[in-house]
Amino acid sequence: MLKFMFGAMVGAALALLLAPKSGEELREDVSNQLDDKIEQGKRMARKVSRRARELSDQAQEQMRRIDTSLSAE
């Protein structure tokens, strides 16, 4: 997934650099593309963080169950 995102960013940058636009238009397009990629990165980071929390909670619950079953013996 990371390679895909990197490739997409490089492709977008090259397309912008090769497009016949003024410097101001080009800078605005590059800025907009960068803002979009930053937002995508933030969304992915939130998603990964949420999943890590879920896995941590599951592991803690499993440890409590194991501890409870060992204590009952």
C-alpha positions in Angstrom: 0.0 0.0 0.0 2.8 2.4 0.8 4.5 1.7 -2.5 1.3 2.4 -4.3 0.8 5.7 -2.5 4.4 6.7 -3.2 4.0 5.8 -6.9 0.8 7.8 -7.1 2.5 10.8 -5.6 5.5 10.6 -8.0 3.2 10.1 -10.9 1.0 13.1 -9.9 4.1 15.3 -9.4 5.5 14.3 -12.8 2.2 15.0 -14.5 2.0 18.4 -12.9 5.5 19.3 -13.9 5.0 18.3 -17.5 1.6 20.0 -17.8 1.6 23.4 -19.7 0.6 25.6 -16.8 1.9 28.8 -15.4 4.1 28.7 -12.3 1.3 30.0 -10.0 -1.2 27.4 -11.3 1.5 24.6 -11.0 2.3 25.6 -7.4 -1.4 25.6 -6.5 -1.9 22.2 -8.0 1.2 20.8 -6.3 0.0 22.3 -3.0 -3.5 20.8 -3.4 -2.1 17.4 -4.3 0.2 17.6 -1.2 -2.7 18.6 1.0 -4.7 15.6 -0.3 -1.9 13.2 0.3 -1.3 14.5 3.8 -5.0 14.1 4.6 -4.9 10.5 3.2 -1.9 9.8 5.4 -3.7 11.1 8.5 -6.8 9.0 7.7 -4.6 5.9 7.3 -2.8 6.7 10.6 -6.1 7.0 12.5 -7.2 3.7 10.9 -4.0 1.9 12.0 -4.2 3.4 15.4 -7.8 2.3 15.9 -6.9 -1.2 14.8 -3.9 -1.4 17.1 -6.1 -0.4 20.0 -8.7 -3.1 19.1 -5.9 -5.7 19.0 -4.5 -4.5 22.3 -7.9 -4.7 23.9 -8.4 -8.2 22.6 -5.0 -9.3 23.9 -5.7 -7.9 27.3 -9.1 -9.6 27.4 -7.5 -12.9 26.5 -4.9 -12.5 29.2 -7.7 -11.8 31.8 -9.5 -14.9 30.7 -6.3 -17.0 31.0 -5.5 -15.5 34.4 -9.1 -16.1 35.6 -9.0 -19.8 34.4 -5.6 -20.4 36.1 -6.8 -18.8 39.3 -9.9 -21.0 39.4 -7.7 -24.2 39.3 
